[in-house]
Amino acid sequence: MRSMKLGIRTKVIIVPAVMLLVAVAGSVLLLGSRLRAEYARSMHESVRSIAENLKLQLERLFELGFPLQDIAGFNEQCREILRQHPRLSYACIVDASDTVLFEAHRHGADNSTHVHRREVEGRITRLDMFAAQDQREHEVVSVPINDHSGRTVARAVVGFPRELIEAKVKEVTYWTVSAAAGVLVVTTGLLWIVLSTQVTRPLSALLEAIGQIRASGDLDRAVAISSHDEIGQLANSFNGMLADIRDRDAQIQGHVAELQRARDELELRVQQRTADLSRANEELQQEMARRRQAEALREQMHANLVEASRKAGMADVATGVLHNVGNVLNSVNVAAQLMHDALKQSQLASLSLAVRMIEQNLSDLPRFIADDERGRQLPLFLCKLGKQLELERAAWLRELEGLVQNINHMKEIVSMQQSLARVAGATSDLRVADLVEDALKINQAGLQRHQVTVRREYDHGQDGGGAGDVVIHSDRHKLLQILINLISNAKYALTESERPEKVLTLRVTRLNDAGQVRIDVIDNGVGIAPENMSKIFHYGFTTRSKGHGFGLHTSALVARELGGTLTAASDGPGHGATFSLTIPIRPGSDSATDQDSTAGAEPCVPRASAKA
């Protein structure tokens, strides 16, 4: 079925009318609920003040010395309250046992509108205060009455019909809806008149003028609408568009003439351009001669740069040695600090105290040990102190052994640097697991200080054997230099991470097909951003504020010198990183030969590898 076509005027009127109706309906609902609550609160406060009046009258009698059981004739005050306030249903005074003492109710009211009671031997006894129907149809306000001692002896009870609240709400709602309906009718009528004169009539005139222009094609005809609103602006824009079309027609005719003139000028320019190209060709020949001279100069500069690069490489090796000495020196510093702290906390002072106590009682030592309480505790104290000092001695020995080992390693690094100028590094048979453990020992103090959990996985091998037991033939000090640097970097990555559990995994895998061993240093630290993966081994690149950026670069160079590779992998920031050192089991194997064939390549860019 075809939808009913509505004009702009009808649509514009319907939308605000519907919105106004919805607003009125919502306002009535909200107003009814709010008015009911406010009027009920007002009635309760008013009735409470009436009950307070009864209370004050009765308390004045108490102040005059009249006891509650001797007061009579107070029913008249209750009836006076009902006469002054016609909206009330009843008013009464009851004692602490809910016995009605004085009461008045509006005559002619239903039985449910006054206080129900029963009489026994002419005395009003415990009253049935509110029947079920009375509770549904009346609101009740009760105020306690205290005697001159402050004890509550009675209550003033006043009730009024609940229909008073509902009647007030209905009255206000009726007048609100009536006013809203009147406003809606007046607004709709005014809107209809305004739309008819200001919108519908100008639009009809505009549509009629457009139809005539389309039929006649007369672009000089304008739309005559004098209003200054949006429709007037639309008519002015339409007239302006017609003027633009007329101007463009004239411009097109002018462009045709210009194109003809441009064609003639183009032929002339082609001839001139041909002559210019001939001159440019001669200049190009001269430029080529100058470039050949520049190429010869560049080759000379390249030779100079090669010499400078050789000297920079020598400086780079020295820098790498200083970096590795710095790593070991950090461990030495930590070990020394731990020994310093242990000495400060040592129990040697307690031993001096015990010796001083013995010296003071040396003349009568048996009596002191037998009779004095401190003397009786002295043997047990010396036993415990001896055990504690033995534990401290063992801890100091362990720290001293690590300190000596680190100092020896620094001596070996310096000796290795001195030997580079004379002979190649000494090689020997090395057990891979021992090599990794030595690197861990050098970094042990820092790992413990930062609460890093170390996991060892030395049994990964393609043939099922223990990869940690593999013996390789290589330069021990150069391999330690690489591993110490990787473990130190992993420690910093874990320290900067917010993970509660910091885990460093050392994994050894034997690659039987290639005759190689791979050592993976895996951490769950801050990870590596994808944009940094291609420059992680570049000289001078670092993401640490105090880093210098040549540790990984030097390690990659040393790994290639040993016939192996050093690569990095990470799933991104927050996902940790894996650095893999792959070295041949025996130098001169096929894998080592392949690596040596590419030794001249730049080791700065790691190969793509999955996280082990």
C-alpha positions in Angstrom: 0.0 0.0 0.0 1.3 3.4 -0.9 2.3 5.5 2.1 0.4 8.7 2.7 2.2 11.8 1.5 2.5 14.5 4.1 3.5 18.1 3.4 6.3 19.9 5.2 3.8 21.9 7.2 2.1 18.8 8.5 5.4 17.1 9.4 6.7 20.1 11.2 3.5 20.4 13.3 3.2 16.7 14.1 6.8 16.4 15.5 6.6 19.1 18.2 3.0 18.2 19.0 4.0 14.6 19.7 7.0 15.7 21.7 4.9 18.1 23.8 2.3 15.4 24.5 5.1 13.0 25.6 6.5 15.8 27.8 3.1 16.5 29.3 2.5 12.9 30.0 5.9 12.4 31.7 5.4 15.6 33.7 1.9 14.5 34.9 3.4 11.2 36.0 6.3 12.8 37.8 4.1 15.6 39.2 1.5 13.2 40.6 4.1 11.1 42.4 6.0 14.1 43.7 2.8 16.0 44.7 1.4 12.9 46.5 4.6 12.6 48.6 4.9 16.4 49.3 1.2 16.7 50.3 1.3 13.6 52.5 4.4 15.0 54.2 2.7 18.4 54.7 -0.4 16.8 56.1 1.6 14.7 58.5 3.5 17.8 59.7 0.3 19.7 60.2 -1.4 16.9 62.0 1.7 16.3 64.1 1.5 20.0 65.2 -2.1 19.4 66.3 -1.1 16.4 68.3 1.7 18.4 69.8 -0.9 21.0 70.9 -2.9 18.3 72.7 0.4 17.1 74.2 1.3 20.6 75.5 -2.1 21.0 77.1 -1.9 17.8 79.0 1.7 18.4 80.0 0.7 21.8 81.5 -1.7 19.9 83.8 1.2 17.6 84.8 3.3 20.6 85.6 0.4 21.9 87.8 0.6 18.7 89.9 -2.3 16.8 88.5 -1.6 13.1 88.0 -2.9 11.4 84.8 -5.5 9.2 86.6 -7.1 12.3 88.2 -7.5 14.4 85.1 -11.1 14.4 83.8 -13.0 16.3 81.1 -10.2 16.3 78.6 -12.6 15.0 76.0 -13.8 18.6 75.4 -10.2 19.5 74.3 -10.3 16.6 71.8 -13.6 17.7 70.4 -12.4 21.3 70.1 -9.5 20.0 68.0 -12.0 18.3 65.6 -14.1 21.5 65.4 -11.0 23.7 64.6 -9.8 21.2 62.0 -12.6 19.7 59.9 -10.3 17.5 57.9 -9.5 15.3 61.0 -11.4 12.1 61.7 -10.6 11.5 65.4 -8.3 12.6 68.2 -7.7 10.7 71.5 -5.3 10.3 74.4 -4.2 6.7 75.3 -2.0 5.6 78.2 1.1 3.4 78.1 -1.0 0.2 78.0 -3.0 1.6 74.9 -6.1 2.3 77.2 -8.2 5.2 75.8 -8.4 7.9 78.4 -10.0 10.8 76.3 -11.3 10.7 72.8 -13.4 12.5 70.2 -14.4 11.4 66.7 -16.4 13.1 63.9 -20.1 12.2 64.2 -21.7 10.4 61.4 -18.5 8.8 60.3 -18.2 5.2 59.5 -17.2 2.8 62.2 -13.8 2.5 60.6 -13.1 6.2 60.9 -12.9 6.5 64.7 -11.2 4.7 67.5 -12.7 1.3 68.4 -13.1 0.4 72.0 -15.0 -1.8 74.4 -16.2 -1.0 77.9 -16.0 -3.3 80.9 -17.9 -2.3 84.1 -18.3 1.2 82.8 -14.5 1.7 82.3 -12.8 2.2 79.0 -10.2 -0.5 78.7 -7.5 -1.5 76.2 -8.6 -0.2 72.8 -8.6 -1.8 69.4 -6.6 1.1 67.9 -6.9 0.6 64.2 -9.0 -1.9 62.3 -7.7 -3.3 59.1 -9.9 -1.1 57.0 -8.9 1.9 59.1 -5.3 1.3 58.4 -6.0 1.3 54.6 -8.1 4.4 54.6 -6.5 6.7 57.3 -3.2 8.2 58.1 -2.4 8.2 61.9 0.0 10.5 63.8 1.1 9.6 67.3 3.0 11.9 69.7 4.4 10.6 73.1 3.4 12.6 76.3 5.9 12.8 79.2 5.1 13.6 82.9 7.1 16.2 84.9 9.9 13.5 85.5 10.4 12.9 81.7 8.7 9.5 81.7 6.3 8.7 78.8 2.9 8.0 80.4 0.6 8.5 77.4 0.3 9.3 73.7 -1.8 11.8 71.7 -3.2 10.0 68.6 -4.8 12.0 65.7 -6.1 10.5 62.4 -7.2 12.0 59.1 -8.6 10.3 56.0 -6.1 9.3 53.3 -8.6 10.4 50.6 -7.7 14.0 51.3 -4.3 13.4 49.7 -5.7 11.6 46.7 -8.3 14.3 46.1 -5.6 17.0 46.2 -3.5 15.0 43.7 -6.4 14.6 41.3 -7.3 18.2 41.4 -3.8 19.4 40.6 -3.4 16.8 37.9 -6.7 17.8 36.3 -5.7 21.5 36.1 -2.2 20.6 34.8 -3.5 18.4 32.0 -6.1 21.1 31.1 -3.5 23.8 30.9 -1.2 21.6 28.8 -4.0 20.8 26.4 -4.8 24.4 26.0 -1.2 25.3 25.3 -1.0 22.5 22.8 -4.0 23.7 20.9 -2.9 27.3 20.8 0.7 26.4 19.9 -0.5 24.1 17.1 -2.7 26.8 15.6 0.0 29.4 15.7 2.5 27.0 14.2 0.0 26.2 11.4 -0.5 29.8 10.5 3.3 30.6 10.6 4.2 27.7 8.4 1.5 28.5 5.9 2.7 32.1 5.5 6.4 31.8 6.0 7.3 28.3 4.5 4.6 26.7 2.4 3.7 29.7 0.3 7.3 30.7 -0.6 8.3 27.1 -1.4 5.4 26.8 -3.8 6.4 30.0 -5.5 10.0 28.7 -5.8 8.9 25.4 -7.3 6.7 27.1 -9.8 9.5 29.4 -10.9 12.0 26.5 -11.3 9.5 24.6 -13.4 9.0 27.5 -15.8 12.8 28.0 -16.2 13.2 24.3 -17.0 10.4 24.4 -19.5 11.6 27.6 -21.3 15.3 27.4 -20.8 15.4 31.2 -20.0 18.4 31.7 -17.8 17.7 35.4 -17.5 14.6 34.8 -15.5 14.9 35.2 -11.7 12.9 33.8 -8.7 11.1 36.6 -7.0 11.0 35.9 -3.2 11.7 38.8 -0.9 11.9 37.0 2.5 15.2 37.0 4.4 14.9 33.6 6.0 16.4 30.3 4.8 13.9 30.0 1.9 14.8 33.6 0.8 18.5 32.5 1.0 17.7 29.5 -1.1 16.0 31.6 -3.7 18.9 34.0 -3.8 21.3 31.1 -4.1 19.3 29.7 -7.0 19.3 33.1 -8.7 23.1 33.3 -8.1 23.5 29.8 -9.7 21.6 31.0 -12.8 24.0 33.9 -13.0 27.0 31.6 -12.6 25.7 29.4 -15.5 25.3 32.5 -17.7 28.9 33.6 -16.8 30.3 30.1 -17.5 28.6 30.0 -20.9 30.4 33.3 -21.8 33.7 31.9 -20.4 33.4 28.8 -22.5 33.2 30.9 -25.6 36.2 32.8 -24.5 38.1 29.6 -23.7 37.6 28.3 -27.3 39.3 31.4 -28.6 42.1 31.0 -26.1 42.7 27.4 -27.1 43.2 28.4 -30.7 45.7 31.0 -29.7 47.4 28.5 -27.4 47.8 26.0 -30.3 49.7 28.5 -32.3 51.9 29.4 -29.3 52.6 25.7 -28.7 54.0 25.1 -32.1 56.3 28.0 -31.6 57.4 26.7 -28.1 58.2 23.2 -29.6 60.7 24.8 -31.9 62.2 26.7 -29.1 62.3 23.6 -26.9 64.2 21.6 -29.5 66.9 24.2 -29.5 67.0 24.2 -25.7 67.4 20.4 -25.7 70.4 20.6 -28.0 72.0 23.0 -25.6 71.1 20.8 -22.6 72.8 17.8 -24.3 76.0 19.6 -24.5 75.8 20.7 -20.9 75.1 17.0 -19.9 78.3 15.9 -21.6 80.2 18.4 -19.5 78.4 17.3 -16.3 79.4 13.7 -17.0 83.0 14.7 -17.2 82.8 16.5 -13.9 81.1 13.4 -12.3 83.9 11.2 -13.4 86.3 13.5 -11.6 84.1 13.4 -8.5 84.0 9.5 -8.6 87.8 9.4 -8.5 87.7 11.7 -5.5 85.1 9.5 -3.8 87.3 6.4 -4.2 90.1 8.3 -2.5 87.8 9.3 0.3 86.6 5.7 0.6 90.2 4.5 1.1 90.6 7.1 3.9 87.3 5.9 5.5 88.5 2.3 5.4 91.6 3.3 7.4 89.4 5.3 9.8 87.0 2.3 10.2 90.0 0.1 11.1 91.0 2.4 13.9 87.3 2.7 15.1 87.2 -1.1 15.2 90.2 -1.1 17.5 88.4 1.4 19.8 85.2 -0.7 19.6 87.1 -3.8 20.9 88.5 -1.8 23.8 85.0 -0.4 24.6 83.6 -3.9 24.6 86.2 -5.1 27.1 85.5 -2.1 29.3 81.8 -3.0 29.2 82.3 -6.6 30.2 84.7 -5.5 33.0 81.9 -3.2 34.1 79.4 -6.0 34.3 81.8 -8.1 36.4 82.6 -5.0 38.5 78.9 -4.6 39.3 78.9 -8.1 40.8 82.1 -7.4 42.7 80.5 -4.2 44.1 77.3 -6.1 45.2 79.3 -8.8 46.8 81.4 -6.3 48.7 78.3 -4.5 49.9 76.7 -7.8 51.0 79.9 -8.6 53.0 79.9 -5.1 54.5 76.2 -5.4 55.6 76.9 -8.9 57.0 79.8 -7.6 59.1 77.6 -4.7 60.4 75.0 -7.2 61.5 77.5 -9.8 62.8 77.2 -11.3 66.3 80.9 -10.6 67.1 79.7 -7.8 69.3 77.7 -10.3 71.4 80.9 -12.4 71.7 82.8 -9.3 73.1 80.0 -8.8 75.6 80.2 -12.4 76.8 84.0 -12.2 77.1 83.7 -8.9 79.1 81.2 -10.6 81.4 83.7 -13.5 82.0 86.6 -11.1 82.6 84.5 -9.2 85.2 83.8 -12.5 87.1 87.1 -14.2 86.4 88.1 -14.3 90.1 85.1 -16.3 91.1 84.0 -17.8 87.7 82.5 -21.1 89.1 80.2 -19.3 91.5 79.2 -16.9 88.8 78.2 -19.7 86.5 76.5 -21.7 89.2 74.6 -19.0 91.2 74.2 -15.9 88.9 71.3 -16.0 86.5 73.5 -14.4 83.7 76.2 -17.0 84.4 73.8 -19.9 84.1 72.7 -18.6 80.7 76.3 -18.0 79.5 77.2 -21.6 78.3 73.9 -21.9 76.3 74.5 -18.4 74.9 78.1 -19.3 73.8 76.8 -22.5 72.1 74.2 -20.6 70.1 76.7 -17.8 69.3 79.3 -20.3 68.1 76.8 -21.8 65.7 75.7 -18.4 64.4 79.3 -17.3 63.9 80.0 -20.5 62.0 77.1 -19.7 59.7 78.4 -16.2 59.2 81.9 -17.5 58.5 80.5 -19.9 55.8 78.5 -17.0 54.2 81.6 -14.8 54.2 83.7 -17.5 52.6 81.1 -18.0 49.8 81.0 -14.3 49.1 84.8 -14.1 49.1 85.0 -17.1 46.7 82.6 -15.3 44.3 84.6 -12.0 44.8 87.9 -13.8 43.9 86.2 -15.5 40.9 85.0 -12.1 39.6 88.4 -10.5 40.1 90.0 -13.4 38.2 87.5 -13.0 35.4 88.3 -9.3 35.1 92.0 -10.3 34.9 91.2 -12.8 32.2 89.2 -10.2 30.2 92.1 -7.7 30.4 94.5 -10.4 29.4 92.3 -11.4 26.5 92.3 -7.7 25.3 96.1 -7.7 25.6 96.5 -10.9 23.6 94.3 -9.6 20.7 97.2 -7.6 19.5 99.6 -10.6 19.5 97.8 -14.0 19.0 94.3 -15.3 18.5 92.3 -16.4 21.6 93.1 -19.7 23.2 90.6 -22.4 22.7 89.8 -25.4 24.9 87.2 -28.1 25.5 84.3 -26.7 27.4 81.2 -28.3 28.9 78.3 -26.1 27.9 76.4 -26.4 31.3 79.6 -25.4 33.2 80.0 -22.4 30.9 76.4 -21.2 31.5 76.8 -21.8 35.3 80.0 -19.7 35.4 78.1 -16.8 33.6 75.3 -17.2 36.2 77.7 -17.0 39.1 79.1 -13.7 37.9 75.6 -12.2 37.8 74.3 -14.2 40.8 74.4 -11.3 43.3 72.4 -8.9 41.0 69.9 -11.6 40.2 69.3 -12.4 43.9 69.1 -8.7 44.8 66.3 -8.2 42.2 64.5 -11.5 43.2 64.9 -13.1 39.8 64.0 -16.8 39.6 66.5 -18.7 37.4 65.3 -21.8 35.5 67.8 -24.2 33.9 66.8 -26.4 31.0 70.0 -28.3 30.0 68.4 -31.5 28.7 67.0 -30.3 25.3 68.5 -32.3 22.5 67.2 -33.7 19.2 68.5 -37.1 20.0 67.0 -37.1 23.6 70.4 -36.7 25.2 71.4 -34.1 27.7 72.4 -31.0 25.8 74.1 -29.5 28.8 76.7 -32.3 28.8 77.9 -31.5 25.3 81.6 -30.5 25.1 82.5 -27.8 22.6 85.9 -26.6 21.5 85.9 -22.8 21.6 87.3 -19.7 23.4 85.9 -19.8 27.0 86.5 -16.1 27.8 84.8 -14.8 24.6 81.8 -17.1 25.2 81.6 -15.9 28.8 81.7 -12.3 27.6 78.6 -12.9 25.4 76.6 -14.8 28.1 77.4 -12.4 30.9 76.2 -9.5 28.7 73.0 -11.4 27.7 72.2 -12.3 31.4 72.9 -8.8 32.5 70.5 -7.3 29.9 67.9 -9.9 30.9 68.2 -8.8 34.5 67.6 -5.1 33.6 64.6 -6.1 31.4 63.1 -8.0 34.3 63.8 -5.2 36.8 62.0 -2.7 34.6 59.0 -5.1 34.2 56.0 -4.8 36.5 55.5 -8.6 36.6 55.3 -9.9 40.2 57.2 -13.1 39.1 60.5 -12.4 37.3 61.8 -15.5 35.6 65.1 -16.0 33.7 65.4 -19.2 31.7 68.7 -20.6 30.4 68.0 -23.3 27.8 70.7 -25.4 26.0 69.7 -27.3 22.8 71.9 -29.5 20.7 71.3 -29.2 16.9 72.7 -32.5 15.6 71.9 -31.9 12.0 74.0 -28.7 11.9 76.7 -29.8 14.4 75.9 -26.9 16.7 74.7 -26.0 20.2 72.2 -23.2 20.8 72.0 -21.4 24.2 68.8 -19.4 24.7 68.6 -16.6 27.3 64.8 -16.1 27.9 63.2 -13.5 30.1 59.6 -12.4 30.8 60.5 -8.8 31.1 59.6 -5.6 29.2 60.1 -7.2 25.7 61.2 -5.5 22.5 59.1 -3.2 20.3 58.7 -4.4 16.6 60.3 -1.1 15.3 63.5 -1.8 17.4 64.0 -5.4 16.2 65.9 -4.3 13.1 68.4 -2.2 15.0 68.8 -4.1 18.3 72.4 -5.0 17.4 73.4 -1.6 15.9 76.3 0.1 17.5 75.2 2.8 20.0 71.5 1.7 20.0 69.9 1.3 23.5 66.5 1.8 25.1 67.9 2.2 28.6 68.4 5.7 30.0 71.9 4.7 31.3 72.8 2.3 28.5 75.7 2.9 26.1 74.5 0.8 23.2 77.6 -1.3 22.4 77.1 -4.5 24.5 74.9 -6.4 22.1 76.9 -5.0 19.1 80.2 -6.4 20.5 78.5 -9.7 21.5 77.3 -10.2 17.9 80.8 -9.5 16.5 82.4 -12.0 19.0 79.8 -14.6 18.1 80.5 -14.3 14.4 84.3 -14.4 15.2 83.7 -17.8 16.9 81.8 -19.1 13.8 78.3 -18.7 15.4 75.4 -16.3 15.4 73.5 -14.1 17.9 69.8 -13.5 17.3 66.9 -11.9 19.1 63.2 -12.5 19.1 60.2 -10.9 21.0 56.4 -10.9 20.7 56.4 -7.2 21.5 56.4 -5.0 24.6 55.4 -6.8 27.8 56.0 -10.3 26.4 59.6 -10.8 27.2 62.5 -11.6 24.8 64.7 -14.5 23.7 68.4 -14.1 22.8 69.8 -17.2 21.1 73.6 -17.8 20.8 74.4 -20.6 18.3 78.0 -21.9 18.1 79.6 -24.9 16.4 80.6 -27.8 18.5 83.9 -28.0 16.7 85.5 -25.2 14.8 86.0 -26.1 11.2 82.7 -27.9 10.9 80.4 -27.2 7.9 78.4 -24.7 9.9 81.4 -22.8 11.0 82.7 -22.7 7.5 79.4 -21.3 6.3 79.5 -18.6 9.1 83.1 -17.7 8.2 82.1 -17.2 4.6 79.8 -14.3 5.7 82.1 -12.9 8.4 82.5 -9.7 6.5 78.7 -8.9 6.7 77.3 -6.4 9.1 76.1 -8.3 12.2 73.7 -5.6 13.3 70.4 -7.0 12.0 69.2 -10.3 13.6 67.7 -13.0 11.6 64.0 -13.7 11.9 63.4 -16.4 14.5 60.5 -17.7 16.6 60.6 -17.3 20.4 62.2 -20.5 21.7 
